[in-house]
């Protein structure tokens, strides 16, 4: 499974040729601190790339969660809604936010790979 990253610190993991899972990165949850609330998108809604699809609130701040690529939300993580701390304890696993049906694979292919994202965060910290 291929994982890509955005400059807004979301990750997106390709599950098959049309579906992907989205969450926030380790860097994002570190910067936010203890997450206390998440607002997840509506299942069935279609988003454009870069559109706000959710909100994360922590003890330090609130931040928008952006749609990394265009797609339709197919599932949200109800466990995360019930226990927002999953975004801190397992951001790349059980702390996922939502799944999407991908509209354009070219948008996925254009995102950063892990080495590119690490370089981006080092240059922009």
C-alpha positions in Angstrom: 0.0 0.0 0.0 1.3 3.4 -1.0 1.2 6.3 1.4 1.6 10.0 0.3 1.6 13.3 2.1 0.4 16.8 1.7 2.0 20.2 2.6 -1.0 20.6 5.0 0.3 17.5 7.0 -2.4 15.0 6.0 -1.4 11.5 4.9 -3.3 9.4 2.4 -2.8 5.7 1.9 -4.0 3.9 -1.2 -6.0 0.9 -0.3 -6.7 -0.4 -3.8 -6.9 1.3 -7.2 -9.8 3.6 -6.3 -10.0 3.8 -2.5 -7.8 5.5 0.1 -7.6 6.3 3.8 -6.8 9.8 5.1 -5.4 11.0 8.5 -3.1 13.6 10.0 0.7 13.0 10.2 2.9 12.5 13.2 4.3 16.0 12.6 0.7 17.5 12.7 -0.3 15.7 15.9 3.0 16.7 17.5 2.4 20.4 16.6 -1.2 20.3 17.8 -0.6 18.6 21.2 -3.3 16.6 22.9 -6.3 16.3 20.5 -9.6 16.7 22.4 -12.2 16.9 19.5 -12.5 15.9 15.9 -15.1 16.9 13.4 -15.4 14.4 10.6 -16.8 14.8 7.1 -20.2 13.6 6.0 -20.3 10.2 4.3 -21.3 10.5 0.7 -20.2 14.0 0.3 -17.9 14.8 -2.7 -14.9 17.1 -2.0 -12.5 18.9 -4.2 -8.8 18.8 -3.6 -7.9 21.3 -0.8 -11.4 21.7 0.5 -11.9 21.6 4.3 -13.2 18.2 5.2 -12.8 18.2 9.0 -11.5 20.0 12.1 -9.1 18.9 14.8 -9.2 20.7 18.1 -6.4 20.3 20.7 -5.5 21.9 24.0 -3.3 24.3 22.0 -5.3 25.1 18.9 -7.8 24.1 16.3 -6.8 23.2 12.7 -8.7 22.3 9.5 -8.2 18.9 7.9 -8.0 19.4 4.1 -9.0 16.9 1.4 -5.7 15.7 0.0 -7.2 14.9 -3.4 -10.7 15.1 -4.9 -13.0 12.3 -3.9 -16.2 11.0 -2.2 -16.1 10.2 1.5 -17.1 6.6 1.9 -16.5 6.0 5.7 -15.5 8.0 8.8 -13.7 6.7 11.8 -16.3 6.6 14.5 -13.7 5.3 17.0 -11.8 8.5 16.5 -14.9 10.6 17.1 -15.5 8.7 20.4 -11.8 8.8 21.4 -10.0 11.8 19.7 -6.8 10.9 21.5 -6.3 8.1 18.9 -5.0 11.0 16.6 -2.1 11.3 19.1 -1.5 7.7 20.1 -1.8 6.1 16.6 -2.1 8.8 14.0 -1.0 6.5 11.1 -3.1 3.6 12.2 -6.2 3.6 14.4 -6.3 7.4 14.3 -7.3 7.5 10.7 -10.0 10.1 9.8 -12.0 9.0 6.8 -11.8 6.9 3.6 -12.5 8.2 0.1 -13.3 7.0 -3.4 -10.6 8.7 -5.5 -11.7 10.8 -8.5 -8.4 11.4 -10.1 -5.3 9.2 -9.5 -3.1 11.9 -11.1 -3.7 14.0 -8.0 -2.6 11.1 -5.7 0.5 10.5 -7.8 1.4 14.2 -7.5 1.6 14.2 -3.7 4.9 13.8 -1.7 6.3 10.4 -0.8 7.8 9.9 2.7 11.3 11.1 1.9 9.8 14.2 0.2 7.6 14.9 3.2 10.4 14.5 5.7 12.5 17.0 3.7 9.5 19.4 3.5 8.9 19.3 7.2 12.7 19.8 7.9 12.8 22.8 5.6 9.6 24.3 7.0 10.0 23.9 10.7 
